[in-house]
Amino acid sequence: MHTKSTSTRLGEEMGERMATSSEPVKPATGQPTGQEGVDIVGARDFSSGPGPEIMAADTLEGDTVVNRQGETLGEIEHIMIDVPRGRVAYAVLSFGGILGIGDKLFAIPWSAFTLDAGNHTFILDVPEQRLRDAPGFDKDHWPAMADERWASEVHSYYHARPYWGQ
């Protein structure tokens, strides 16, 4: 008869607790994520598939973004990678417009989001009017995202700590 080791049983119990918890979790440690990246809430299934801790970026594009008041703010258009640092820098949020016409785009610091894995949405803790007033751009006139001054201003606007200082 084969019995499971104590460490195997404890690992399974921890996985079950993490899978049913609504508290944000950092992969491998089970600790809250804080500012390292996107916090994750909602149902998680660790038994199969790569998500939600590790996901293909294109599976997140098109996801709806809501605020804490439940207002729809838009959707994720692109996920921008800081290639030299190997980090997700921003999600480009599309807001307003109709059928993609007249949309205003916003570079939102990745750490400003919470992923609601159970509902397949992102939560951005920003009132709709603050987003309307935010510095944005259109699809034909992108900002110089590698400019650290611009990046610092964007992070400050969303009260997010710059990822390159972590």
Secondary structure in CASP SS format (residue, H / E / C, confidence):
PFRMAT SS
TARGET T0000
AUTHOR 0000-0000-0000
METHOD secondary structure of the structure
MODEL  1
M C 1.00
H C 1.00
T C 1.00
K C 1.00
S C 1.00
T H 1.00
S H 1.00
T H 1.00
R H 1.00
L H 1.00
G H 1.00
E H 1.00
E H 1.00
M H 1.00
G H 1.00
E H 1.00
R H 1.00
M H 1.00
A H 1.00
T H 1.00
S C 1.00
S C 1.00
E C 1.00
P C 1.00
V C 1.00
K C 1.00
P C 1.00
A C 1.00
T C 1.00
G C 1.00
Q C 1.00
P C 1.00
T C 1.00
G C 1.00
Q C 1.00
E C 1.00
G C 1.00
V C 1.00
D E 1.00
I E 1.00
V E 1.00
G C 1.00
A C 1.00
R C 1.00
D C 1.00
F C 1.00
S C 1.00
S C 1.00
G C 1.00
P C 1.00
G C 1.00
P C 1.00
E C 1.00
I C 1.00
M C 1.00
A C 1.00
A H 1.00
D H 1.00
T H 1.00
L C 1.00
E C 1.00
G C 1.00
D C 1.00
T E 1.00
V E 1.00
V E 1.00
N C 1.00
R C 1.00
Q C 1.00
G C 1.00
E C 1.00
T E 1.00
L E 1.00
G E 1.00
E E 1.00
I E 1.00
E E 1.00
H E 1.00
I E 1.00
M E 1.00
I E 1.00
D E 1.00
V C 1.00
P C 1.00
R C 1.00
G C 1.00
R E 1.00
V E 1.00
A E 1.00
Y E 1.00
A E 1.00
V E 1.00
L E 1.00
S E 1.00
F E 1.00
G C 1.00
G C 1.00
I E 1.00
L C 1.00
G C 1.00
I E 1.00
G C 1.00
D C 1.00
K E 1.00
L E 1.00
F E 1.00
A E 1.00
I E 1.00
P E 1.00
W H 1.00
S H 1.00
A H 1.00
F E 1.00
T E 1.00
L E 1.00
D E 1.00
A C 1.00
G C 1.00
N C 1.00
H C 1.00
T E 1.00
F E 1.00
I E 1.00
L E 1.00
D C 1.00
V C 1.00
P C 1.00
E H 1.00
Q H 1.00
R H 1.00
L H 1.00
R H 1.00
D H 1.00
A C 1.00
P C 1.00
G C 1.00
F E 1.00
D E 1.00
K C 1.00
D C 1.00
H E 1.00
W C 1.00
P C 1.00
A C 1.00
M C 1.00
A C 1.00
D C 1.00
E H 1.00
R H 1.00
W H 1.00
A H 1.00
S H 1.00
E H 1.00
V H 1.00
H H 1.00
S H 1.00
Y H 1.00
Y C 1.00
H C 1.00
A C 1.00
R C 1.00
P C 1.00
Y H 1.00
W H 1.00
G H 1.00
Q C 1.00
END
